[in-house]
Amino acid sequence: MRVTLISLLVLAAPLLVYQRAPEAQPMFGGGAPGGGGMPDLRMMNGKPLPDSGLPAGTVTVRVARKMPVNAVVGATVTALVTNAGGETKKRTATTDGSGRATFDGVGAGNQFQAEVQVDGETIKSSEFEVPPAGGIRTMLIAGLGGAPASGQPMPAEGGGAPGGGRGMPDLRVMNGKPLPDPGLAAGTVSVRVARKMPVNAVVGTEVTALITNPGGDTKKRTATTDASGRAIFEAVGAGNQFQAEVKVDGETIKSTAFEVPPTGGVRTMLIAGLGPAPAGGDDDGGEAAGAPGGESFTLGAATGAAQPAPDLATKTLEVRALDENGHPLAHLTVQLGAAGQGAENKLQVTRATTNADGVARFTGLATGASIGYAAALDYHGIRLGTQPFTMPDTGGVRAEIRALQRTNDPSIISFGSGGRIVLQMHDEVLQITEMLPIENRSEKLFDPGPGGVEIPLPKGFVNAEVGEADRGKLEIRKNYGIAVHGPIPPVRGTSGANNEITFAFVVPYRGSTHDYHQIMPNGLGATVLIIEQAGDLTVEGPGIGARQARELSGHKYWVMPIEAIAPGQKLAFLVTGLPTSDYTGRIAAGALALLLVLASVVFARKPASGRHPSAVADRGRLMERREALFQQLITAERERRTQAAGIALGEGAKERRNELVTKLESVYRDLAALDEPRAP
């Protein structure tokens, strides 16, 4: 049984890829998944949209060219406001930097109609009544042409002649793309969040931005959308790379990464409910459609398991998909990946669609321990799946994939017990490898968003690397540490081991000791510290237990337990007995070179006026003093270099060195004065 389980894990390794998958959303407007026309802006142009977030009696009119994002700034909008008695008044307002003209205090019950001229074209809104509570938004978009006749279908995207019957631009292609705006302050990025259409603003949602400077340092910032659905990031900095991400109704939308210009700002839209951008079509296949050969298959957050079902027909698998409340998920595509042993058996992918009970059925599957299976599906932008399993020789298998409620609260994440930290020494650097089990002890699916779960590394670390299996999950953040991406499911039984992460880095040291400090924001469970047995090497620190000798493949190690560390505390220990090179010769050579330069300068000078050799001490005494000062200079130079490496051995090493140089200069000057009378 144990051999079978090990074989299963090995053969199913191609399935264990941790990755977020895009959700295949149907196009709004009644299209089929993956296709369908975009909504017609001509039908929406000038129509009122109630907005309870606006003050009572307020109407905003947005003016644009062809698309809502192409704001027309500084245009005069004229409004005709008619009261209940039939009296009409004219008001005007000018569009601001976002293309909006705002009319305040219009009055509940009044009739309102707006009009504007753009590039010689006159666009009017319909006439509508101002509601007693909240306000109204409307758009006046130039360059759309006339609205189609009632009931006339729009042509497919990209078709139609100019000026009429032409499909609208595809918002999916524009979603997340940067739009320079010279009207914004330099270094400002505005991110507009909406549902399906730009006018459907999402208010009060948090937008996360990753900002990377030219040196590669990445910082995370957040901003909340205002009443117009905009999140504003100011002082981003010219030349920095910017990428925004937001979640709306469980869907994750990201902008492209773009560079912030030196002048003006950038606007971008993150619109939920559009589905993925077109990429030449995508056939989801039919019921249990086979997909042999090299089709990709990934297994994300394992939120379900599979159990033998003797009552099912042999070679049969039933996968039940449930939402966060345990209700069936109908009409979802379930993928089944199969990985066989040997080079000839490539990954095979089969698909089936869930019925009204949320069950997808697969038949005719190969049985035995030589083939490993896993089922997966995409739900609200997250890849969910089962643990790997095999098909028994008799009977079938029932599996369940359950969607979980989500959270981005980092306090539920910890690095659990059973981790290992390995210290190795190479040429005056410590190479540190950390293997840490990351655990979610809640009942929710943790999704950190673009910022990830951050693990700061010790100050001065260099050459960070991540494990081969973690390259899609871990990100190295320069001058900071490691970020863990992707959803993290709750720990179920021993499933936490599947979330172990591995990374390594190098910490330079000077001298025979090194103080190791690493902040653990999410805490650390009971861990094992492993170091090589070399000379007098020892490790001491709070929570570090007694060492025990171990031998592996002819190499000897010390193994020490580390007590659990609370969130926000640091892992700290002192390493002593480190091998160190003797720099005395190098330091002496440097000091001697300094003195040779000094001597050449001094001997080139003439003695001070009135100085007589008889007043100078005996040459032998001066030579002895020079040698003594030279040895002291070597010692001071060693201390100065130690301080420069970051190891404080007392204050004043630099000042002591300068004092010795001054004294040596005086000795050389006196020696030069003794030789002066002999010069021709």
C-alpha positions in Angstrom: 0.0 0.0 0.0 2.8 2.4 0.9 4.6 1.7 -2.4 1.4 2.3 -4.3 0.9 5.7 -2.6 4.5 6.7 -3.4 4.2 5.6 -7.0 1.0 7.6 -7.3 2.6 10.8 -6.1 5.5 10.3 -8.5 3.4 9.5 -11.5 0.8 12.3 -10.7 3.5 14.9 -10.4 2.6 16.6 -13.7 -0.8 17.3 -12.2 0.5 19.1 -9.2 0.9 22.5 -10.8 -0.4 25.4 -8.6 -1.8 28.1 -10.8 -4.6 30.6 -10.9 -6.8 30.0 -14.0 -8.9 32.6 -15.9 -12.6 32.1 -15.7 -14.5 31.5 -18.9 -17.3 34.0 -18.4 -20.2 34.2 -20.9 -20.3 37.5 -22.8 -23.0 39.8 -21.5 -25.8 40.5 -23.9 -26.9 37.0 -24.4 -23.9 35.6 -26.2 -22.6 32.1 -25.8 -19.5 31.6 -23.8 -16.5 32.8 -25.6 -18.4 34.8 -28.1 -21.3 37.2 -28.8 -21.5 40.8 -29.6 -20.8 43.7 -27.3 -23.6 45.9 -25.9 -24.5 48.8 -28.1 -23.4 52.2 -26.7 -25.7 53.9 -29.2 -28.7 52.5 -27.3 -27.3 53.8 -24.0 -26.2 57.2 -25.3 -28.0 59.9 -23.4 -30.1 57.6 -21.3 -30.4 58.3 -17.5 -28.8 56.0 -15.0 -30.0 56.5 -11.4 -27.1 56.7 -8.9 -28.0 56.5 -5.2 -24.4 57.6 -4.3 -24.9 61.1 -5.7 -26.5 63.8 -3.6 -30.3 64.4 -4.2 -30.9 66.7 -7.2 -27.5 66.1 -8.8 -27.0 65.2 -12.5 -23.6 64.4 -14.0 -23.2 64.4 -17.7 -20.1 62.6 -19.1 -18.9 63.7 -22.5 -16.6 61.5 -24.6 -15.5 60.5 -28.1 -16.6 57.0 -29.3 -15.8 55.4 -26.0 -16.5 56.5 -22.4 -12.7 56.4 -21.6 -12.0 59.1 -24.3 -13.1 62.0 -22.1 -13.7 65.4 -23.6 -12.3 68.0 -21.3 -13.4 71.7 -21.1 -16.6 71.3 -23.2 -19.7 73.3 -22.3 -22.8 71.3 -21.6 -26.2 73.0 -21.8 -29.1 71.7 -19.7 -32.7 72.6 -20.0 -34.5 72.2 -16.7 -38.3 72.3 -16.7 -40.3 72.5 -13.5 -43.7 71.1 -12.7 -45.4 74.4 -13.8 -43.8 74.1 -17.3 -41.2 76.9 -16.8 -37.9 76.1 -18.5 -34.5 77.4 -17.5 -31.2 77.0 -19.2 -28.0 76.1 -17.2 -24.5 75.4 -18.4 -21.5 73.5 -16.9 -18.0 72.7 -18.1 -16.6 69.2 -18.2 -13.7 68.5 -15.8 -10.6 66.4 -16.2 -12.7 63.2 -16.3 -15.1 64.6 -18.9 -17.9 65.2 -16.5 -20.2 68.2 -16.2 -22.0 68.4 -12.9 -25.3 70.1 -12.3 -26.2 70.5 -8.6 -29.5 71.4 -7.0 -31.6 70.5 -10.0 -34.7 69.8 -7.9 -36.7 66.6 -7.5 -39.5 66.2 -10.0 -38.0 68.6 -12.6 -37.5 67.4 -16.2 -33.9 67.5 -17.3 -32.3 67.3 -20.8 -28.6 67.9 -21.6 -26.9 68.8 -24.9 -23.3 69.3 -26.0 -21.4 69.8 -29.3 -18.3 67.8 -30.0 -16.4 68.2 -33.2 -19.4 69.8 -34.8 -21.7 67.0 -33.8 -24.6 67.8 -31.4 -25.5 65.1 -28.9 -28.6 65.3 -26.7 -29.8 63.2 -23.8 -33.3 62.0 -23.5 -35.6 64.0 -21.3 -36.0 62.5 -17.8 -37.3 63.3 -14.4 -35.0 64.0 -11.5 -35.8 61.5 -8.7 -36.5 62.6 -5.1 -33.5 60.7 -3.7 -30.0 60.2 -5.2 -28.9 61.6 -8.5 -28.6 60.7 -12.2 -25.7 59.9 -14.4 -25.8 60.1 -18.2 -23.3 59.9 -21.1 -23.1 62.0 -24.2 -20.7 60.2 -26.6 -19.8 61.6 -30.0 -18.9 59.6 -33.1 -21.3 56.7 -32.5 -23.7 57.3 -35.4 -27.4 57.0 -35.1 -29.0 54.4 -32.8 -30.3 51.3 -34.6 -34.0 50.8 -35.2 -36.0 49.1 -32.5 -35.3 45.4 -32.5 -32.6 45.6 -35.1 -29.7 43.3 -34.1 -26.2 44.6 -34.0 -23.7 43.0 -36.4 -20.9 40.9 -35.1 -17.8 42.6 -33.6 -15.6 44.2 -36.2 -18.1 44.1 -39.0 -20.3 46.8 -40.5 -19.7 49.9 -42.6 -18.4 53.1 -41.2 -21.1 55.4 -40.0 -23.8 52.9 -39.4 -24.4 49.3 -38.3 -20.8 48.9 -37.2 -20.1 46.8 -34.1 -18.7 48.6 -31.0 -15.1 48.3 -30.0 -14.4 45.3 -27.8 -14.1 46.3 -24.2 -12.3 43.0 -23.5 -9.4 44.2 -25.7 -9.3 47.6 -23.9 -9.7 46.2 -20.4 -6.7 47.0 -18.2 -4.8 48.9 -20.9 -3.2 52.3 -20.1 -4.5 55.5 -21.5 -2.2 58.5 -21.1 -3.9 61.6 -19.8 -2.0 64.9 -19.8 -4.8 66.5 -17.7 -3.7 64.4 -14.7 -0.9 65.5 -12.4 2.5 63.9 -13.1 2.9 60.5 -11.5 -0.9 59.9 -11.1 -2.6 56.7 -12.1 -6.4 56.5 -12.1 -8.0 53.1 -12.0 -11.7 52.9 -12.8 -13.6 49.8 -11.7 -16.9 48.8 -13.2 -19.2 45.9 -14.0 -19.7 45.0 -17.7 -19.8 48.7 -18.8 -17.7 51.7 -17.6 -20.9 53.5 -16.4 -21.6 50.7 -13.9 -19.1 52.0 -11.3 -18.1 49.7 -8.4 -17.9 51.9 -5.3 -15.9 51.3 -2.2 -13.7 48.4 -3.4 -10.0 48.1 -2.8 -7.6 48.2 -5.7 -4.1 46.9 -5.2 -1.1 48.2 -7.2 2.4 46.8 -7.5 4.9 49.5 -8.3 8.4 48.5 -9.4 11.2 51.0 -9.6 14.0 50.8 -12.2 16.2 49.0 -9.6 13.7 46.2 -9.4 12.3 47.0 -5.9 8.5 46.3 -5.8 6.2 47.9 -3.3 2.5 47.3 -2.8 -0.1 50.2 -2.5 -3.8 50.1 -2.1 -6.6 52.7 -2.8 -10.4 52.5 -2.5 -12.7 53.4 -5.3 -14.7 56.6 -4.9 -18.3 57.3 -5.9 -17.4 57.3 -9.6 -15.6 53.9 -9.2 -12.1 55.4 -9.4 -9.1 54.6 -7.3 -6.4 57.3 -7.4 -2.7 56.5 -6.9 -0.7 59.7 -6.6 3.1 60.3 -6.8 3.8 56.9 -8.3 7.0 58.2 -9.8 8.0 58.6 -13.5 9.7 55.6 -15.0 8.2 53.1 -12.4 6.3 50.1 -13.6 2.7 50.0 -12.5 0.2 47.1 -12.4 -3.3 47.2 -10.8 -5.5 44.4 -9.7 -9.0 44.2 -8.2 -11.6 41.6 -7.3 -15.3 42.2 -8.3 -17.9 39.5 -7.5 -15.1 36.9 -7.0 -13.5 37.7 -10.4 -9.9 39.0 -10.5 -9.1 41.6 -13.1 -5.6 42.9 -13.7 -4.2 45.7 -15.8 -1.2 45.3 -18.0 2.1 46.4 -16.4 3.0 49.8 -17.9 5.5 52.6 -17.3 4.4 55.8 -15.7 5.3 58.7 -18.0 7.4 61.8 -16.9 4.5 64.2 -17.6 0.8 63.8 -17.1 -0.8 60.7 -15.7 -2.4 57.5 -16.9 -6.0 56.2 -16.8 -7.0 52.6 -17.0 -10.2 50.5 -16.6 -10.8 47.2 -14.8 -14.2 46.0 -15.9 -15.6 42.8 -14.5 -18.0 40.4 -16.3 -16.4 40.7 -19.8 -14.8 37.3 -19.9 -11.3 36.8 -21.3 -10.1 38.8 -24.3 -10.7 37.1 -27.7 -7.8 34.8 -28.8 -9.0 33.1 -31.9 -11.8 31.2 -30.3 -12.0 28.4 -27.7 -13.9 25.2 -28.1 -15.0 23.8 -24.7 -15.9 20.5 -26.3 -18.9 18.4 -25.6 -20.0 16.0 -22.9 -17.0 13.9 -22.0 -15.0 15.1 -25.0 -11.6 13.6 -25.1 -8.5 15.7 -25.5 -5.5 13.4 -26.1 -1.9 14.3 -26.1 -0.2 17.5 -25.1 -3.2 19.6 -23.8 -2.3 21.5 -20.7 -3.8 20.6 -17.4 -3.3 22.3 -14.1 -4.5 21.5 -10.6 -4.9 24.6 -8.4 -6.3 24.7 -4.8 -7.2 21.2 -3.7 -10.6 21.7 -2.1 -11.9 18.2 -2.7 -11.1 14.5 -2.5 -12.0 11.3 -4.2 -13.2 8.1 -2.6 -13.9 4.6 -4.0 -17.5 4.0 -4.8 -18.3 0.2 -5.1 -21.8 1.0 -6.2 -20.7 2.7 -9.3 -19.9 0.8 -12.5 -16.3 -0.1 -13.0 -14.2 2.5 -14.8 -16.7 5.3 -13.8 -16.0 8.6 -12.1 -18.6 11.0 -10.8 -17.4 14.5 -9.9 -19.8 16.7 -7.9 -19.3 20.5 -7.9 -20.7 22.6 -5.1 -20.7 26.3 -4.4 -19.8 28.1 -1.2 -23.2 27.2 0.4 -23.2 23.6 -0.7 -25.5 24.1 -3.7 -24.9 22.3 -7.0 -22.9 24.1 -9.7 -24.7 23.3 -12.9 -23.3 23.7 -16.5 -19.7 23.9 -15.4 -16.9 22.2 -17.4 -14.9 19.7 -15.4 -11.5 18.6 -16.6 -10.0 15.2 -15.8 -6.3 14.9 -16.1 -4.7 11.4 -16.4 -0.9 10.8 -16.1 0.5 7.4 -16.9 3.8 5.9 -16.2 6.6 5.9 -18.8 7.7 8.3 -21.5 5.0 7.0 -24.0 2.1 7.9 -21.7 1.5 11.6 -22.1 -0.9 13.6 -20.0 -4.4 13.0 -21.2 -7.3 15.5 -20.6 -11.0 14.7 -20.8 -13.9 17.0 -20.2 -17.5 16.7 -19.0 -20.2 19.2 -18.0 -22.0 19.2 -14.8 -25.8 18.5 -14.9 -28.5 20.2 -12.8 -27.3 18.3 -9.7 -23.8 19.6 -10.2 -22.5 16.1 -11.3 -20.1 15.5 -14.2 -19.7 11.8 -15.2 -16.7 10.1 -16.9 -16.8 6.5 -18.1 -14.4 4.0 -19.6 -11.4 5.1 -17.5 -8.4 3.0 -17.2 -7.9 1.3 -13.8 -4.9 0.3 -11.7 -2.1 2.0 -9.9 -0.2 2.9 -13.1 -2.4 5.8 -13.9 -3.0 8.8 -11.6 -6.1 11.1 -12.0 -7.1 14.5 -10.8 -10.2 16.5 -11.6 -10.3 20.3 -11.7 -12.6 23.2 -12.7 -12.5 27.0 -12.9 -14.9 29.0 -10.7 -14.9 32.8 -10.3 -11.3 33.1 -11.4 -9.8 30.4 -9.2 -8.7 26.9 -10.2 -10.1 24.3 -7.9 -9.6 20.6 -7.9 -9.2 17.2 -6.1 -6.2 15.5 -4.7 -4.7 12.9 -7.1 -6.3 9.5 -7.0 -6.4 6.2 -8.9 -9.3 4.2 -10.3 -9.9 0.8 -8.6 -10.1 -2.4 -10.5 -13.7 -2.9 -9.5 -16.3 -0.2 -8.8 -15.9 3.5 -9.5 -14.9 6.7 -7.7 -16.9 9.6 -6.4 -15.1 13.0 -6.1 -16.3 16.3 -4.8 -15.0 19.8 -5.6 -16.4 22.4 -3.2 -16.0 26.2 -3.7 -15.1 28.0 -0.5 -15.8 31.4 0.8 -12.7 33.6 0.2 -10.7 35.9 2.3 -7.6 38.0 2.0 -7.0 38.3 5.7 -3.3 37.4 6.2 -3.8 36.7 9.9 -5.2 33.2 9.0 -1.9 32.2 7.3 1.0 30.7 9.2 4.1 28.7 8.6 3.4 25.5 10.4 5.4 22.9 12.2 7.7 20.6 10.4 9.8 23.2 8.5 13.5 22.9 8.0 16.2 25.6 7.8 19.6 24.5 6.5 22.8 26.6 6.9 25.8 25.9 4.8 29.1 27.8 4.5 30.8 28.8 1.2 33.7 31.3 1.0 32.6 33.6 3.8 28.9 33.5 3.0 26.1 31.6 4.6 23.9 29.8 2.2 20.5 29.4 3.8 17.7 27.1 2.5 14.2 27.4 4.0 11.6 24.7 3.5 8.4 26.0 5.2 4.9 24.5 5.3 2.4 27.4 4.6 -0.9 26.7 6.3 -4.4 28.1 6.2 -6.2 27.1 9.4 -9.5 28.8 8.6 -12.5 27.4 6.7 -12.1 29.9 3.9 -10.0 29.9 0.7 -7.2 32.5 1.2 -6.5 34.6 -1.9 -3.8 37.3 -1.2 -4.3 39.1 -4.5 -1.3 40.6 -6.3 0.6 41.5 -3.1 0.9 37.9 -2.1 2.0 36.7 1.4 5.3 38.4 2.0 8.3 36.8 3.7 11.0 39.3 4.6 14.6 38.0 4.4 17.5 39.0 6.5 19.1 42.4 5.8 21.8 42.2 3.2 20.6 39.0 1.6 21.7 38.3 -2.0 21.2 35.7 -4.7 17.7 34.5 -3.7 16.3 31.6 -5.6 13.1 29.5 -5.4 12.6 25.8 -5.7 11.9 24.3 -9.1 8.4 23.3 -8.2 7.6 26.7 -6.7 8.5 29.0 -9.7 4.9 29.6 -10.5 4.0 30.3 -6.9 6.9 32.3 -5.4 8.2 35.7 -6.5 11.6 37.2 -5.5 11.2 40.8 -4.4 14.5 42.6 -4.6 15.9 44.1 -1.4 12.9 42.7 0.5 12.3 38.9 0.3 9.8 36.4 -1.1 6.2 36.7 -2.0 3.8 33.7 -2.1 1.1 33.9 -4.8 -2.0 31.9 -5.5 -4.9 30.7 -3.5 -4.2 28.7 -0.3 -7.0 26.2 0.6 -7.7 25.3 4.2 -5.6 22.5 5.8 -7.5 19.3 5.6 -5.8 16.4 7.4 -2.3 16.1 6.1 -2.9 18.2 3.1 -0.9 21.1 4.5 2.3 19.3 3.2 1.2 20.1 -0.3 1.7 23.7 0.4 5.4 23.5 1.5 7.5 26.2 -0.2 11.3 26.1 -0.7 13.6 29.0 -1.3 17.3 29.8 -0.7 19.5 32.9 -0.4 23.0 34.0 0.6 24.0 36.2 3.6 27.6 37.4 3.6 29.5 37.5 6.9 32.7 39.0 8.3 34.7 37.6 11.1 34.1 34.4 13.0 30.5 35.3 14.2 27.3 36.3 12.6 24.0 37.5 14.1 21.1 36.1 12.1 17.8 38.0 12.2 14.6 37.3 10.2 11.2 38.8 10.8 8.4 36.3 10.6 5.1 38.3 10.1 3.0 35.2 10.0 4.9 33.4 12.8 6.7 30.1 12.5 5.8 26.6 13.9 8.3 24.3 15.5 11.1 24.0 13.0 14.4 22.2 12.7 17.7 24.0 12.1 20.4 22.0 10.3 24.1 23.1 10.1 27.3 21.4 8.9 29.7 20.0 11.5 32.8 22.0 10.9 35.4 23.0 13.5 34.0 24.9 16.4 30.9 26.0 14.6 28.0 26.5 17.1 24.5 28.1 17.0 22.9 29.7 20.0 19.8 31.8 20.5 16.4 32.1 22.1 14.3 28.9 21.5 17.3 27.0 19.9 17.4 23.5 21.5 20.3 21.2 22.1 22.1 19.9 19.1 22.1 16.3 17.9 24.6 14.7 15.5 23.3 13.3 12.2 25.1 11.8 9.2 23.8 11.7 5.6 25.7 10.5 2.6 29.0 10.8 4.4 28.4 14.4 5.5 28.0 15.2 9.2 25.4 17.7 10.5 24.1 19.2 13.7 20.3 19.2 14.0 18.7 21.5 16.5 15.0 22.2 17.3 13.6 25.7 17.1 10.6 26.6 19.2 7.6 28.1 17.6 7.7 31.9 17.0 4.6 34.2 17.4 3.5 36.3 14.4 5.5 39.5 14.1 8.4 38.1 16.1 11.9 37.3 14.6 14.0 34.3 14.2 17.3 35.2 15.8 20.4 33.2 16.6 24.2 33.7 16.8 26.5 31.6 14.7 30.0 31.3 16.2 33.1 29.5 15.0 32.7 30.5 11.4 35.9 30.1 9.3 37.4 33.4 8.3 40.3 34.4 6.1 43.4 36.1 7.5 43.6 39.6 6.0 46.7 40.7 7.9 48.9 40.6 4.8 46.4 42.4 2.7 45.9 45.1 5.4 49.6 45.5 5.9 50.2 45.9 2.2 47.5 48.6 2.1 49.0 50.4 5.1 52.5 50.2 3.6 51.3 51.5 0.3 49.7 54.4 2.2 53.0 55.1 4.0 55.0 55.0 0.7 52.7 57.6 -0.8 53.0 59.6 2.4 56.8 59.3 2.5 57.1 60.4 -1.1 55.1 63.5 -0.4 57.0 64.4 2.8 60.5 63.8 1.3 59.6 66.0 -1.6 58.9 68.9 0.8 61.5 71.3 2.2 61.8 71.5 6.0 60.0 74.3 7.7 61.8 77.6 8.0 64.2 77.8 11.0 64.2 74.1 11.8 67.7 72.8 12.8 68.6 69.1 12.7 70.2 69.3 16.1 66.7 69.9 17.5 65.4 66.6 16.1 65.6 63.3 18.0 68.1 60.7 17.1 67.5 58.9 13.8 67.4 55.5 15.6 64.7 56.6 18.0 62.7 57.9 15.0 63.0 54.6 13.2 61.8 52.7 16.2 58.8 55.0 16.6 58.0 54.6 12.9 57.9 50.8 13.3 55.7 51.0 16.4 53.3 53.4 14.7 53.2 51.2 11.6 52.1 48.1 13.6 49.4 50.2 15.3 48.2 51.4 11.9 47.8 47.8 10.7 45.6 47.1 13.8 43.6 50.2 13.3 43.1 49.4 9.6 41.8 46.0 10.5 39.3 47.5 12.9 38.2 50.0 10.3 37.5 47.4 7.7 35.6 45.3 10.2 33.4 48.2 11.0 32.8 48.8 7.3 31.6 45.2 7.0 28.8 46.0 9.5 30.4 44.5 12.6 30.7 47.1 15.3 33.8 46.6 17.5 33.8 49.9 19.2 33.8 53.5 18.2 36.7 55.6 16.9 38.5 53.1 14.6 38.6 55.6 11.8 39.6 58.5 14.1 42.4 56.3 15.5 43.7 55.5 12.0 43.8 59.2 11.0 45.6 60.0 14.2 48.3 57.4 13.5 48.7 58.7 9.9 49.3 62.2 11.3 51.9 60.9 13.7 53.7 58.9 11.0 53.7 62.0 8.8 55.5 63.9 11.6 58.1 61.1 11.9 58.8 61.1 8.2 59.1 64.9 8.2 61.6 64.7 11.0 63.5 62.0 9.1 63.5 64.2 6.0 64.9 67.1 8.1 67.8 64.9 9.3 68.7 64.1 5.7 68.3 67.7 4.5 71.9 68.9 5.4 73.4 66.1 3.3 71.6 67.1 0.2 73.8 68.9 -2.3 
